[in-house]
């Protein structure tokens, strides 16, 4: 069975040559970020998306038909997507950028830097039946719920307290979703390994049972893109 792949990049993998793989809309969006680190995270997310999808489609990264049409307004500020697949999800925080790609169905990935989720968010994060947790536990809750909101495409339309997940010490699992009883049986979840100082989770919607998940470093392929091969 073909695996779902999660590509990992670090901020240090950003190189000036990668900007050449962004289309005009993406370049304009990149320039709106005020800080270099934010520009680099965005650039890495775009290029990894193009690289991962291109490998599935058999086309160079610059030929991947990425769209970013928002579900609400149609403007090009939504998450990246490829009509007809593969399915993509992007997340970045701190020093990490993740891109998940699947040939089977929707994916949702979330990575968060340690220390970004404090006790003050517990009231907006935890459902009444979810055990309270320390900072590390809250981070686990957050990445699980964010991955779920991404895989369904709901995003911020759904309160995090409507989504009930397993406790941080247990394997990630969707236990219930208020108003949507069909979802727990359709979603699988995996804890990911983003490296020190970060936590991450992956959600898979309508995937084959037992589908493997492969995590891969992106540093080498990104270096290849900017040293000649694959340059547009």
N, C-alpha and C positions, 0 to 999 in steps of 0.2 A: 504494500500500500504506500502510495506517495505521501511523504510527510508534509505537515504544515511547517513552514520555516519562519523563524524569528531572527532577523538580522540585527546585530548590535554594533553601534558606533559610539565613539567617545568624541568629545569636543576636539581633542587633539588630532582627530582624523580629518578635520575640515581643512581644505586647501583652496587657494584662490581659483584654480582651474575648474572646480566643481560648479561655479556659478554659470559656466557656459552651458550646462545641461538644463538650466531653468528656462522656461518659456517667458515671453514678455510679461504676462500676468503674474507669474511667480516672482520674477525679478522686481516688479513694482511692489509686490507684497513684502518681499525681503527688505527692500529699502525703507519700508515704514517702521521696521523695528528700530528702536533707539539704541540698543546695545549690541556690540559685536557678538557676544555669546548667543544672544537671541537670533541674530541673523545666521550664525553658524548652525544652530540647532535646526532652524527652518530649512536651510540649504541641505543639510545632511538628510533630513526627513524626505525632502523632495527627491534627491538623487538616489537614495536607497529605494524609494518607492519605484522609481523608473528602472533602476537596475534589477530589482527583484521581479517586477512585472515583465520586464523585457526578457529575462531569462526564461520565464514561463511561456511567453508568446513567440520566442525565437526572433526578436527584433532588437536593435540597439536601443539603449536607454532614451535617446532623444526622439525615437520614433514611437514611444509608448503614448497612446491617446489618453493621457490623464485628464480627468475633469474634476472641477471643484464646485459644481453647482450646489448651492445651499438648498436644502429641502423646503425651507420656508419662503425664500424670496427669489431663488434662482441666481443670485449674484455669486461670483466665483470666490467665495471665502469659506466653503465647506470643506470637509475632509476629502482627501484624494480618492478617486474611484476610476475604474477602468470598465467601460461598458462591455458586458459579456464576460467579465472576469479576466484575470484572477481577482479574488477579493483581497483588499488591503486594509491595514489599520496602522496608524502612526502615533507614537507618543514620545515625548522628550521631557526630561527634568534633570537639573543639575548637570552632571557630566555625561549623561546617557541619552542616546537616541535609539528607539526601537521601531522596526517596521516588521509587521507580521503579514505573511502572504499565504493564501490558501486557494487550491483549485476547487474546493468542495462547497463552501458556503461562507457566510459572513464571519468575520473575525473581529475581536476587540482586544487591543493590548493597552495596558497602562503601566507606566513606570513613574515612580516618585522618589525624590531624594529624601533621605532621612532628615527628620527635623522639620519638614514642611507641613506636617499635619499635627496640630496640637490639640490639647484637651478642649479648647474652646469650640471645636467643630463637632463634638460628640452629639449635641442636641440635633444638629442638622444631618448627621451621618448615620446614627444608630437607630434601628427600629426598637420598639418597646420590648420585644422578646429577644433582643441580641445582648449577650453579656457585655458589660463595660470592660474597657481594656486600657492598658498603658499606652505610651506613645507608639511603641512598635506594633502593638495590636491594632491601634487606630489606623496606622499606615497600611496594615494588611487589609482591614475592612475597606479602606478607601480604594486601594488598587483593585480589589475584587469588584466593588460596585462600579467604579469607573469603567473597567473592562466590560462589564455587563451593559452599561448604558451605551457604550460604543457599539457592541455587537448587535444590539437591537436597533441602533440608529436613533434612540430616543434622546440621548444627550441630556441637557439640562431641563428638558420638558417634564421629566419625571423626578420627583423628590427622592433623594437617596434613602429616606426612611420608608419608602414603598417597597424597597428591594431588601429581601431577607437572605443573608448568606450564613454559611457555617462560621463558627468561631475561629479566631486566628490560629489556635493551636491545632486545628483540624484541617484536612485537605480542603481546598476551596470547592464550594458547591453552592448553587442557587437553591435555596430551600423553598422560597415562595416569592411571588411578585404580585402585589396587591392589584386585583382586577384582571390578572392575566394568568389563570391557572394552568395554561398549556405550556408555559415557558420552561419550568424546571425539568421536564422530561426531554426537552429539545436542546439543552445547553450543557456542554462539558467545560470544565475549567482546569487550568494548570498553573502552578506556581512556576515562575521563571527565575533565572539566575542572572541578574543584571550586573553582579559584581558588588564590591564593598560600597557601603554608603547609600544603597538604593534598594527598593523593593519593587516587584513587578508581578503582574498576573495576566493570563491570557484566557479569553472566553471564546468558545466555538459554538456557533449556532447551526443546527441541522447537519452535523458532520457524521461520517461513519463511526460506529463504535470502535474505540481503541485506536483511533488514528494517531500515528506517532507525531511528536513535535520535536523539531530539530532547531537548536540555537546555534547561530554561526557568527563569528566576528566578521565585520565588514571592512576592516582596515586594509587588508590586502586587495580586495576587489576595487575599493575606492582609489587606492594608489595606482592601480592599473589604468583606471579611467583617466587619470590626470597625467599619465606618462606616455600617451600616444594611443594605445588601443582603446577604441570606443569613443575617442574625442570627436565631437560633432564638427 
